[in-house]
Amino acid sequence: MKRIYLDNAATTKLAPEALEAMMPYMTEIYGNPSSPHYFGQQVAAALDKARQQVAGAINAEPGEIIFMSGGTEADNTAIRGIAERYAKKGRHIITTAVEHHAVLHTCKLLERQGYEVTYLPVDEYGMVTVDQVREAMRDDTILVTVMFANNEVGTIMPIPEIGALCRERKVFFHTDAVQAVGHLPIDVKAMNIDMLSMSGHKFHGPKGVGALYVRKGIVLPPLIEGGAQERNRRAGTENVPGIVGMGRAIELACDGLLEKGEKMKLLRDKLIRELPLRIPEIKLNGHPTMRLPNNVNYSIKYIEGESILLMLDLKGIAASSGSACTSGSLDPSHVLLAMGLTHEVAHGSVRMTLSDETTEEDIDYVLEVLPRIAERLRGMSPLYKG
Protein backbone atom coordinates (compact mmCIF):
# COMPACT_ATOMS: atom_id res chain seq x y z
CA MET A 1 0.00 0.00 0.00
CA LYS A 2 1.16 3.54 -0.76
CA ARG A 3 2.06 5.40 2.45
CA ILE A 4 1.90 9.20 2.58
CA TYR A 5 3.01 11.10 5.68
CA LEU A 6 1.18 14.40 6.15
CA ASP A 7 1.66 14.89 9.88
CA ASN A 8 4.91 16.85 9.89
CA ALA A 9 3.62 19.36 12.46
CA ALA A 10 3.53 16.46 14.93
CA THR A 11 7.03 15.25 14.08
CA THR A 12 9.32 14.99 11.09
CA LYS A 13 11.45 12.23 9.64
CA LEU A 14 15.03 12.33 10.91
CA ALA A 15 17.34 13.64 8.19
CA PRO A 16 19.93 11.01 7.16
CA GLU A 17 22.67 13.64 7.46
CA ALA A 18 21.59 14.38 11.05
CA LEU A 19 21.69 10.68 11.92
CA GLU A 20 25.13 10.38 10.35
CA ALA A 21 26.39 13.29 12.46
CA MET A 22 24.94 11.72 15.62
CA MET A 23 26.32 8.20 15.26
CA PRO A 24 29.92 8.78 16.43
CA TYR A 25 28.61 10.37 19.64
CA MET A 26 26.64 7.22 20.43
CA THR A 27 29.65 4.97 19.89
CA GLU A 28 33.31 5.96 20.00
CA ILE A 29 33.06 9.65 21.06
CA TYR A 30 31.40 9.12 24.41
CA GLY A 31 33.03 11.45 26.95
CA ASN A 32 31.15 13.75 29.31
CA PRO A 33 31.42 17.32 27.99
CA SER A 34 31.97 18.60 31.54
CA SER A 35 35.14 16.51 31.93
CA PRO A 36 38.45 18.38 31.43
CA HIS A 37 40.30 15.48 29.76
CA TYR A 38 40.62 14.69 26.06
CA PHE A 39 37.51 12.49 25.90
CA GLY A 40 35.35 15.19 27.46
CA GLN A 41 36.77 18.06 25.45
CA GLN A 42 36.16 16.18 22.20
CA VAL A 43 32.48 16.19 23.06
CA ALA A 44 32.50 19.75 24.39
CA ALA A 45 33.78 20.87 20.97
CA ALA A 46 30.82 19.14 19.31
CA LEU A 47 28.42 21.01 21.61
CA ASP A 48 30.11 24.29 20.72
CA LYS A 49 29.67 23.56 17.02
CA ALA A 50 25.99 22.71 17.44
CA ARG A 51 25.47 25.87 19.48
CA GLN A 52 26.95 27.88 16.62
CA GLN A 53 24.71 26.10 14.10
CA VAL A 54 21.55 26.79 16.10
CA ALA A 55 22.52 30.40 16.82
CA GLY A 56 23.33 31.03 13.16
CA ALA A 57 19.88 29.86 12.09
CA ILE A 58 18.15 32.67 14.03
CA ASN A 59 20.92 35.34 14.00
CA ALA A 60 21.76 34.87 17.68
CA GLU A 61 25.08 34.55 19.47
CA PRO A 62 26.21 31.04 20.48
CA GLY A 63 26.29 32.04 24.15
CA GLU A 64 22.59 32.90 23.96
CA ILE A 65 21.57 29.29 23.21
CA ILE A 66 20.61 26.90 26.04
CA PHE A 67 20.09 23.27 25.04
CA MET A 68 17.05 21.54 26.54
CA SER A 69 14.88 18.46 26.16
CA GLY A 70 12.48 20.16 23.74
CA GLY A 71 10.07 23.03 23.19
CA THR A 72 7.97 22.28 26.27
CA GLU A 73 10.91 22.63 28.64
CA ALA A 74 12.04 25.75 26.79
CA ASP A 75 8.59 27.36 27.17
CA ASN A 76 8.47 26.47 30.86
CA THR A 77 11.97 27.79 31.48
CA ALA A 78 11.30 31.12 29.77
CA ILE A 79 7.88 31.85 31.28
CA ARG A 80 8.48 30.56 34.80
CA GLY A 81 11.97 32.01 34.83
CA ILE A 82 10.83 35.55 34.03
CA ALA A 83 7.94 35.23 36.50
CA GLU A 84 10.29 34.19 39.31
CA ARG A 85 13.14 36.56 38.50
CA TYR A 86 11.03 39.69 37.99
CA ALA A 87 8.14 39.13 40.42
CA LYS A 88 9.05 42.28 42.33
CA LYS A 89 8.64 44.35 39.17
CA GLY A 90 5.20 42.93 38.37
CA ARG A 91 3.04 39.84 38.22
CA HIS A 92 1.12 40.36 34.98
CA ILE A 93 1.66 38.23 31.86
CA ILE A 94 0.06 38.54 28.41
CA THR A 95 -0.46 35.58 26.08
CA THR A 96 -3.06 34.37 23.58
CA ALA A 97 -5.95 31.93 23.72
CA VAL A 98 -4.42 29.77 20.97
CA GLU A 99 -1.00 28.97 22.43
CA HIS A 100 0.35 25.44 22.72
CA HIS A 101 -0.52 23.81 26.03
CA ALA A 102 3.15 24.08 27.05
CA VAL A 103 2.48 27.81 27.34
CA LEU A 104 -1.16 27.75 28.48
CA HIS A 105 -0.65 25.18 31.24
CA THR A 106 2.42 27.07 32.47
CA CYS A 107 0.40 30.28 32.64
CA LYS A 108 -2.38 28.49 34.53
CA LEU A 109 0.22 27.24 37.01
CA LEU A 110 1.43 30.81 37.56
CA GLU A 111 -2.15 31.99 38.06
CA ARG A 112 -2.44 29.51 40.94
CA GLN A 113 0.66 31.14 42.38
CA GLY A 114 -0.87 34.61 42.35
CA TYR A 115 0.12 35.93 38.93
CA GLU A 116 -2.41 37.56 36.61
CA VAL A 117 -2.57 36.37 32.99
CA THR A 118 -4.40 38.06 30.13
CA TYR A 119 -5.40 35.60 27.39
CA LEU A 120 -5.90 37.66 24.24
CA PRO A 121 -8.76 36.52 22.00
CA VAL A 122 -8.07 35.88 18.32
CA ASP A 123 -9.99 36.70 15.16
CA GLU A 124 -11.59 34.16 12.84
CA TYR A 125 -8.16 33.37 11.38
CA GLY A 126 -6.49 32.72 14.73
CA MET A 127 -4.61 36.03 14.65
CA VAL A 128 -3.90 38.62 17.34
CA THR A 129 -2.88 42.19 16.60
CA VAL A 130 -0.18 44.39 18.04
CA ASP A 131 -2.93 46.81 19.12
CA GLN A 132 -4.47 44.08 21.30
CA VAL A 133 -1.13 43.56 22.99
CA ARG A 134 -0.68 47.30 23.47
CA GLU A 135 -4.13 47.70 25.03
CA ALA A 136 -3.52 44.77 27.39
CA MET A 137 -0.22 46.13 28.71
CA ARG A 138 -0.11 47.50 32.25
CA ASP A 139 2.53 49.04 34.46
CA ASP A 140 3.04 45.64 36.12
CA THR A 141 3.29 43.64 32.86
CA ILE A 142 6.57 41.70 32.88
CA LEU A 143 6.17 39.29 29.98
CA VAL A 144 4.40 38.87 26.64
CA THR A 145 4.47 35.35 25.21
CA VAL A 146 2.96 34.91 21.73
CA MET A 147 3.61 31.94 19.47
CA PHE A 148 5.38 32.59 16.17
CA ALA A 149 3.06 30.32 14.15
CA ASN A 150 0.15 28.20 15.30
CA ASN A 151 0.73 24.46 15.43
CA GLU A 152 -2.84 23.57 14.44
CA VAL A 153 -3.98 26.08 11.82
CA GLY A 154 -0.61 27.49 10.71
CA THR A 155 -1.43 31.18 11.24
CA ILE A 156 1.70 33.35 11.49
CA MET A 157 1.51 36.04 14.18
CA PRO A 158 2.81 39.65 13.76
CA ILE A 159 5.97 38.85 15.70
CA PRO A 160 8.22 41.77 14.56
CA GLU A 161 5.53 44.31 15.45
CA ILE A 162 4.88 42.76 18.87
CA GLY A 163 8.62 42.55 19.50
CA ALA A 164 9.09 46.23 18.68
CA LEU A 165 6.26 47.20 21.04
CA CYS A 166 7.68 45.09 23.88
CA ARG A 167 11.16 46.55 23.42
CA GLU A 168 9.70 50.06 23.47
CA ARG A 169 7.73 49.34 26.66
CA LYS A 170 10.64 47.43 28.28
CA VAL A 171 8.56 44.28 28.62
CA PHE A 172 10.17 40.88 28.00
CA PHE A 173 8.99 39.11 24.84
CA HIS A 174 9.04 35.33 24.43
CA THR A 175 7.83 33.42 21.38
CA ASP A 176 7.14 29.70 21.06
CA ALA A 177 8.67 29.21 17.61
CA VAL A 178 8.55 25.41 17.62
CA GLN A 179 6.55 25.31 14.36
CA ALA A 180 8.40 28.19 12.73
CA VAL A 181 12.10 27.40 13.13
CA GLY A 182 13.40 25.69 10.02
CA HIS A 183 10.31 26.73 8.04
CA LEU A 184 10.32 30.55 8.20
CA PRO A 185 13.16 33.11 8.18
CA ILE A 186 13.80 34.24 11.76
CA ASP A 187 16.09 37.02 12.96
CA VAL A 188 15.82 37.45 16.73
CA LYS A 189 17.71 40.76 16.65
CA ALA A 190 15.68 42.39 13.89
CA MET A 191 12.44 41.06 15.39
CA ASN A 192 13.27 42.23 18.94
CA ILE A 193 12.74 38.75 20.39
CA ASP A 194 14.09 38.29 23.92
CA MET A 195 13.48 34.53 24.22
CA LEU A 196 12.60 31.90 21.65
CA SER A 197 11.74 28.20 22.04
CA MET A 198 12.45 25.52 19.45
CA SER A 199 12.37 21.72 19.16
CA GLY A 200 14.67 19.58 17.01
CA HIS A 201 12.14 17.03 15.82
CA LYS A 202 10.04 19.68 14.05
CA PHE A 203 12.74 20.30 11.42
CA HIS A 204 14.06 16.78 10.76
CA GLY A 205 16.21 16.55 13.86
CA PRO A 206 15.92 13.96 16.64
CA LYS A 207 13.24 13.89 19.34
CA GLY A 208 14.05 14.76 22.93
CA VAL A 209 16.19 17.81 22.22
CA GLY A 210 15.43 21.49 21.83
CA ALA A 211 16.79 24.89 22.69
CA LEU A 212 15.90 28.20 24.28
CA TYR A 213 17.38 31.41 22.95
CA VAL A 214 17.81 33.96 25.75
CA ARG A 215 19.01 37.42 24.77
CA LYS A 216 22.31 38.40 26.32
CA GLY A 217 21.76 40.33 29.56
CA ILE A 218 18.59 38.48 30.59
CA VAL A 219 19.17 36.40 33.70
CA LEU A 220 16.86 33.39 34.09
CA PRO A 221 16.89 31.05 37.09
CA PRO A 222 17.26 27.43 35.92
CA LEU A 223 14.12 25.31 35.81
CA ILE A 224 16.20 22.22 36.62
CA GLU A 225 18.74 22.36 39.45
CA GLY A 226 21.63 20.03 40.12
CA GLY A 227 24.67 20.96 38.08
CA ALA A 228 26.62 23.66 36.28
CA GLN A 229 25.87 22.50 32.74
CA GLU A 230 24.87 25.02 30.07
CA ARG A 231 26.69 27.75 32.03
CA ASN A 232 24.57 27.09 35.14
CA ARG A 233 21.36 27.61 33.15
CA ARG A 234 20.17 24.00 32.76
CA ALA A 235 21.45 21.23 35.02
CA GLY A 236 22.01 17.69 33.78
CA THR A 237 24.46 16.05 31.42
CA GLU A 238 23.69 17.22 27.91
CA ASN A 239 22.05 14.93 25.34
CA VAL A 240 25.11 15.12 23.13
CA PRO A 241 23.99 12.92 20.19
CA GLY A 242 20.64 14.73 20.10
CA ILE A 243 22.24 18.17 20.23
CA VAL A 244 24.69 17.26 17.45
CA GLY A 245 21.80 15.94 15.34
CA MET A 246 19.73 19.05 15.99
CA GLY A 247 22.62 21.29 14.98
CA ARG A 248 23.07 19.48 11.68
CA ALA A 249 19.31 19.37 11.05
CA ILE A 250 18.79 23.10 11.57
CA GLU A 251 21.71 23.80 9.23
CA LEU A 252 20.07 21.62 6.56
CA ALA A 253 16.63 23.16 7.13
CA CYS A 254 17.94 26.70 6.67
CA ASP A 255 19.88 25.80 3.54
CA GLY A 256 17.50 26.77 0.73
CA LEU A 257 14.73 27.49 3.24
CA LEU A 258 12.84 29.93 1.00
CA GLU A 259 13.03 27.65 -2.04
CA LYS A 260 11.75 24.66 -0.08
CA GLY A 261 9.02 26.84 1.38
CA GLU A 262 7.87 27.95 -2.07
CA LYS A 263 7.66 24.34 -3.25
CA MET A 264 5.55 23.39 -0.24
CA LYS A 265 3.33 26.45 -0.72
CA LEU A 266 2.46 25.32 -4.26
CA LEU A 267 1.36 21.92 -3.00
CA ARG A 268 -0.34 23.42 0.05
CA ASP A 269 -2.29 25.84 -2.12
CA LYS A 270 -3.31 23.07 -4.49
CA LEU A 271 -4.92 21.24 -1.57
CA ILE A 272 -6.52 24.44 -0.27
CA ARG A 273 -7.86 25.30 -3.74
CA GLU A 274 -9.05 21.86 -4.84
CA LEU A 275 -10.67 20.41 -1.72
CA PRO A 276 -13.67 22.81 -1.66
CA LEU A 277 -14.31 21.96 -5.33
CA ARG A 278 -14.58 18.27 -4.43
CA ILE A 279 -16.14 18.38 -0.96
CA PRO A 280 -19.12 20.67 -0.31
CA GLU A 281 -19.53 22.53 2.98
CA ILE A 282 -15.98 22.59 4.25
CA LYS A 283 -14.16 25.45 5.95
CA LEU A 284 -10.49 26.43 5.76
CA ASN A 285 -9.10 27.08 9.23
CA GLY A 286 -6.31 29.61 9.71
CA HIS A 287 -5.24 32.66 7.77
CA PRO A 288 -5.56 32.21 3.99
CA THR A 289 -2.11 33.69 3.23
CA MET A 290 -0.28 34.43 6.51
CA ARG A 291 0.20 30.75 7.27
CA LEU A 292 2.99 28.22 7.45
CA PRO A 293 4.05 27.01 4.01
CA ASN A 294 3.21 23.40 4.84
CA ASN A 295 -0.08 23.69 6.78
CA VAL A 296 -3.57 22.81 5.53
CA ASN A 297 -6.42 22.62 8.06
CA TYR A 298 -10.03 22.06 7.00
CA SER A 299 -13.19 21.43 8.95
CA ILE A 300 -15.45 19.03 7.06
CA LYS A 301 -18.94 19.68 8.37
CA TYR A 302 -21.31 16.99 9.66
CA ILE A 303 -18.64 14.32 10.29
CA GLU A 304 -16.08 13.53 12.98
CA GLY A 305 -12.43 14.27 12.38
CA GLU A 306 -11.34 11.08 14.15
CA SER A 307 -13.39 8.98 11.72
CA ILE A 308 -11.79 10.77 8.79
CA LEU A 309 -8.31 10.10 10.18
CA LEU A 310 -8.99 6.40 10.69
CA MET A 311 -10.25 6.02 7.13
CA LEU A 312 -7.37 8.05 5.72
CA ASP A 313 -4.97 5.76 7.56
CA LEU A 314 -6.63 2.71 6.03
CA LYS A 315 -5.84 4.29 2.65
CA GLY A 316 -2.22 4.91 3.65
CA ILE A 317 -2.48 8.62 4.49
CA ALA A 318 -1.26 9.88 7.87
CA ALA A 319 -2.85 13.15 8.98
CA SER A 320 -4.00 14.72 12.25
CA SER A 321 -7.03 16.34 13.81
CA GLY A 322 -4.96 18.98 15.58
CA SER A 323 -2.16 19.09 18.10
CA ALA A 324 -0.37 15.78 18.56
CA CYS A 325 -0.07 16.52 22.27
CA THR A 326 -3.86 16.40 22.69
CA SER A 327 -4.71 13.65 20.22
CA GLY A 328 -5.89 11.42 23.08
CA SER A 329 -8.51 13.97 24.12
CA LEU A 330 -12.13 13.85 22.97
CA ASP A 331 -12.52 17.61 23.45
CA PRO A 332 -12.51 19.79 20.34
CA SER A 333 -9.44 21.92 19.63
CA HIS A 334 -9.13 24.94 21.93
CA VAL A 335 -7.61 26.77 18.97
CA LEU A 336 -10.64 26.23 16.72
CA LEU A 337 -13.06 27.12 19.53
CA ALA A 338 -11.13 30.33 20.18
CA MET A 339 -11.48 31.15 16.47
CA GLY A 340 -15.27 30.98 16.83
CA LEU A 341 -16.05 27.53 15.44
CA THR A 342 -18.87 25.56 17.04
CA HIS A 343 -18.09 22.29 18.81
CA GLU A 344 -19.64 20.34 15.96
CA VAL A 345 -17.60 22.01 13.22
CA ALA A 346 -14.41 21.97 15.28
CA HIS A 347 -14.79 18.20 15.77
CA GLY A 348 -14.63 17.72 12.01
CA SER A 349 -11.17 19.22 11.54
CA VAL A 350 -8.33 17.57 9.64
CA ARG A 351 -4.77 18.93 9.66
CA MET A 352 -2.40 17.94 6.87
CA THR A 353 1.18 19.18 7.17
CA LEU A 354 3.67 18.67 4.36
CA SER A 355 7.44 18.32 4.19
CA ASP A 356 9.89 19.09 1.41
CA GLU A 357 9.66 15.39 0.50
CA THR A 358 5.92 15.66 -0.24
CA THR A 359 5.20 15.27 -3.96
CA GLU A 360 2.42 16.42 -6.25
CA GLU A 361 1.55 12.76 -6.70
CA ASP A 362 0.95 12.56 -2.94
CA ILE A 363 -1.38 15.57 -3.08
CA ASP A 364 -3.28 14.15 -6.05
CA TYR A 365 -3.81 10.91 -4.13
CA VAL A 366 -5.24 12.85 -1.17
CA LEU A 367 -7.54 14.74 -3.52
CA GLU A 368 -8.75 11.42 -4.89
CA VAL A 369 -9.24 9.68 -1.54
CA LEU A 370 -10.47 12.34 0.91
CA PRO A 371 -13.64 13.35 -1.02
CA ARG A 372 -14.71 9.69 -1.17
CA ILE A 373 -14.19 9.33 2.57
CA ALA A 374 -16.18 12.50 3.27
CA GLU A 375 -19.02 11.31 1.03
CA ARG A 376 -19.12 7.91 2.72
CA LEU A 377 -19.11 9.29 6.26
CA ARG A 378 -21.72 11.91 5.43
CA GLY A 379 -23.90 9.14 4.07
CA MET A 380 -23.93 7.70 7.61
CA SER A 381 -24.35 11.06 9.37
CA PRO A 382 -27.80 11.97 10.74
CA LEU A 383 -26.76 15.65 10.54
CA TYR A 384 -26.05 15.80 6.81
CA LYS A 385 -28.97 16.70 4.56
CA GLY A 386 -27.02 16.81 1.30
PEHU-V22950 format. One record per pair of residues at least 6 apart in sequence whose ideal C-beta (glycine too) atoms are under 6 Angstrom apart, sorted by the first residue. I is the first residue (numbers start at 1). J is the second residue. D is the distance in whole Angstrom. If there is no record, write none. Layout:
BEGIN
i->I j->J d->D
i->I j->J d->D
END
This chain:
BEGIN
i->1 j->316 d->5
i->2 j->316 d->5
i->3 j->316 d->5
i->4 j->317 d->5
i->4 j->362 d->5
i->5 j->318 d->5
i->6 j->319 d->5
i->6 j->352 d->4
i->7 j->318 d->5
i->7 j->319 d->6
i->7 j->320 d->5
i->8 j->353 d->4
i->8 j->355 d->5
i->9 j->151 d->6
i->9 j->353 d->4
i->10 j->320 d->6
i->10 j->324 d->4
i->11 j->201 d->5
i->12 j->204 d->5
i->14 j->206 d->6
i->15 j->204 d->4
i->15 j->249 d->5
i->15 j->252 d->6
i->17 j->248 d->6
i->17 j->252 d->6
i->18 j->205 d->6
i->18 j->245 d->4
i->18 j->248 d->5
i->18 j->249 d->4
i->21 j->244 d->5
i->21 j->245 d->6
i->21 j->248 d->4
i->22 j->241 d->4
i->22 j->244 d->5
i->22 j->245 d->4
i->25 j->240 d->5
i->25 j->241 d->4
i->25 j->244 d->5
i->26 j->241 d->5
i->29 j->42 d->6
i->31 j->39 d->3
i->31 j->40 d->4
i->31 j->42 d->6
i->31 j->43 d->5
i->32 j->40 d->5
i->33 j->40 d->6
i->33 j->43 d->4
i->33 j->44 d->4
i->33 j->47 d->5
i->33 j->238 d->6
i->43 j->240 d->5
i->46 j->244 d->5
i->47 j->243 d->6
i->50 j->243 d->5
i->50 j->244 d->5
i->50 j->247 d->3
i->51 j->62 d->4
i->51 j->65 d->5
i->52 j->62 d->5
i->53 j->247 d->4
i->53 j->250 d->6
i->53 j->251 d->5
i->54 j->65 d->5
i->54 j->211 d->5
i->54 j->247 d->6
i->54 j->250 d->6
i->55 j->61 d->6
i->55 j->62 d->5
i->55 j->65 d->5
i->57 j->250 d->5
i->57 j->254 d->5
i->58 j->186 d->5
i->58 j->188 d->5
i->59 j->187 d->4
i->59 j->188 d->6
i->59 j->189 d->5
i->60 j->188 d->5
i->60 j->213 d->5
i->64 j->213 d->6
i->64 j->214 d->6
i->64 j->216 d->6
i->65 j->211 d->5
i->65 j->213 d->6
i->66 j->212 d->5
i->66 j->230 d->5
i->66 j->233 d->5
i->66 j->234 d->5
i->67 j->211 d->5
i->67 j->238 d->6
i->67 j->243 d->5
i->68 j->74 d->5
i->68 j->210 d->5
i->68 j->212 d->6
i->68 j->234 d->6
i->69 j->208 d->6
i->70 j->199 d->5
i->70 j->210 d->4
i->71 j->178 d->4
i->71 j->197 d->5
i->71 j->199 d->4
i->71 j->210 d->5
i->72 j->102 d->4
i->74 j->197 d->4
i->74 j->210 d->5
i->74 j->212 d->4
i->75 j->102 d->4
i->75 j->103 d->5
i->75 j->176 d->6
i->75 j->197 d->5
i->76 j->106 d->5
i->76 j->223 d->6
i->77 j->212 d->6
i->77 j->223 d->4
i->78 j->174 d->5
i->78 j->195 d->4
i->78 j->212 d->6
i->79 j->106 d->5
i->79 j->145 d->6
i->81 j->220 d->4
i->81 j->221 d->5
i->82 j->143 d->5
i->82 j->172 d->5
i->83 j->110 d->5
i->83 j->115 d->6
i->84 j->221 d->5
i->85 j->221 d->6
i->86 j->142 d->5
i->89 j->142 d->6
i->90 j->140 d->3
i->90 j->142 d->4
i->91 j->115 d->5
i->92 j->116 d->5
i->92 j->138 d->5
i->92 j->140 d->5
i->92 j->141 d->5
i->93 j->117 d->5
i->93 j->143 d->5
i->94 j->118 d->5
i->94 j->136 d->5
i->94 j->144 d->5
i->95 j->107 d->6
i->95 j->145 d->5
i->96 j->120 d->5
i->96 j->128 d->5
i->96 j->146 d->6
i->97 j->119 d->5
i->97 j->121 d->6
i->97 j->338 d->4
i->98 j->122 d->5
i->98 j->126 d->5
i->98 j->150 d->6
i->98 j->335 d->5
i->98 j->338 d->5
i->99 j->147 d->5
i->100 j->151 d->6
i->100 j->176 d->6
i->103 j->145 d->6
i->103 j->176 d->6
i->107 j->117 d->5
i->111 j->117 d->5
i->118 j->136 d->5
i->120 j->128 d->5
i->120 j->132 d->5
i->122 j->128 d->6
i->122 j->338 d->5
i->124 j->339 d->6
i->124 j->340 d->6
i->125 j->155 d->6
i->125 j->287 d->4
i->126 j->150 d->5
i->126 j->153 d->5
i->126 j->155 d->4
i->126 j->286 d->6
i->126 j->339 d->5
i->127 j->155 d->6
i->130 j->158 d->6
i->130 j->161 d->4
i->130 j->162 d->5
i->130 j->165 d->6
i->133 j->162 d->5
i->134 j->165 d->6
i->137 j->169 d->6
i->141 j->171 d->5
i->143 j->172 d->5
i->144 j->166 d->5
i->144 j->171 d->6
i->144 j->173 d->5
i->145 j->174 d->4
i->146 j->157 d->5
i->146 j->162 d->6
i->146 j->175 d->6
i->147 j->176 d->4
i->148 j->159 d->6
i->148 j->175 d->5
i->148 j->177 d->4
i->148 j->180 d->4
i->149 j->156 d->5
i->149 j->179 d->5
i->149 j->180 d->4
i->149 j->292 d->5
i->151 j->179 d->5
i->151 j->323 d->6
i->152 j->322 d->5
i->152 j->323 d->6
i->152 j->333 d->6
i->152 j->335 d->4
i->153 j->285 d->5
i->153 j->286 d->3
i->153 j->297 d->5
i->154 j->286 d->5
i->154 j->291 d->4
i->154 j->292 d->4
i->154 j->295 d->3
i->155 j->286 d->5
i->155 j->287 d->5
i->155 j->291 d->6
i->156 j->290 d->5
i->159 j->175 d->6
i->159 j->191 d->6
i->160 j->191 d->5
i->163 j->173 d->5
i->163 j->191 d->5
i->163 j->192 d->3
i->163 j->193 d->5
i->164 j->192 d->5
i->166 j->173 d->4
i->167 j->192 d->4
i->172 j->194 d->5
i->173 j->194 d->5
i->174 j->195 d->4
i->175 j->193 d->6
i->175 j->196 d->5
i->176 j->197 d->5
i->177 j->196 d->5
i->177 j->198 d->6
i->178 j->198 d->6
i->178 j->199 d->5
i->178 j->202 d->6
i->181 j->198 d->4
i->182 j->203 d->3
i->182 j->250 d->6
i->182 j->253 d->3
i->183 j->292 d->6
i->188 j->196 d->6
i->188 j->213 d->6
i->194 j->215 d->5
i->195 j->214 d->5
i->196 j->213 d->4
i->197 j->212 d->6
i->198 j->210 d->6
i->198 j->211 d->5
i->199 j->210 d->4
i->200 j->206 d->6
i->200 j->209 d->5
i->200 j->210 d->6
i->200 j->246 d->4
i->201 j->207 d->4
i->203 j->249 d->6
i->203 j->253 d->4
i->204 j->249 d->5
i->205 j->245 d->5
i->205 j->246 d->4
i->205 j->249 d->3
i->206 j->242 d->5
i->206 j->245 d->4
i->208 j->242 d->6
i->209 j->239 d->5
i->209 j->242 d->3
i->209 j->243 d->6
i->209 j->246 d->5
i->214 j->220 d->6
i->222 j->233 d->6
i->222 j->234 d->6
i->224 j->234 d->6
i->224 j->235 d->5
i->224 j->236 d->6
i->225 j->235 d->5
i->226 j->235 d->4
i->227 j->235 d->4
i->229 j->235 d->6
i->229 j->236 d->6
i->260 j->356 d->4
i->261 j->293 d->4
i->264 j->293 d->4
i->264 j->294 d->5
i->264 j->354 d->5
i->265 j->293 d->5
i->267 j->354 d->6
i->267 j->358 d->6
i->267 j->363 d->5
i->268 j->296 d->6
i->270 j->363 d->6
i->271 j->296 d->5
i->271 j->363 d->6
i->272 j->296 d->6
i->274 j->367 d->5
i->276 j->282 d->6
i->278 j->371 d->4
i->279 j->371 d->5
i->279 j->374 d->5
i->281 j->301 d->5
i->282 j->298 d->5
i->282 j->300 d->5
i->283 j->299 d->5
i->284 j->298 d->6
i->285 j->297 d->4
i->285 j->299 d->6
i->286 j->297 d->5
i->294 j->353 d->5
i->294 j->354 d->4
i->295 j->353 d->5
i->296 j->352 d->5
i->297 j->351 d->5
i->298 j->350 d->6
i->299 j->345 d->5
i->299 j->348 d->5
i->299 j->349 d->5
i->300 j->348 d->5
i->300 j->374 d->5
i->301 j->345 d->6
i->301 j->348 d->6
i->302 j->378 d->6
i->302 j->381 d->5
i->302 j->383 d->4
i->302 j->384 d->4
i->303 j->348 d->5
i->303 j->377 d->4
i->303 j->378 d->6
i->303 j->381 d->6
i->304 j->347 d->6
i->305 j->321 d->4
i->305 j->347 d->6
i->305 j->348 d->5
i->305 j->349 d->5
i->305 j->350 d->6
i->307 j->377 d->6
i->308 j->350 d->5
i->308 j->373 d->6
i->309 j->319 d->6
i->309 j->321 d->6
i->311 j->373 d->5
i->312 j->319 d->5
i->315 j->369 d->5
i->319 j->350 d->6
i->319 j->352 d->5
i->320 j->351 d->4
i->321 j->349 d->6
i->322 j->333 d->4
i->322 j->351 d->6
i->332 j->343 d->5
i->332 j->346 d->4
i->332 j->347 d->5
i->333 j->346 d->6
i->336 j->346 d->4
i->336 j->349 d->6
i->337 j->346 d->6
i->378 j->384 d->4
END
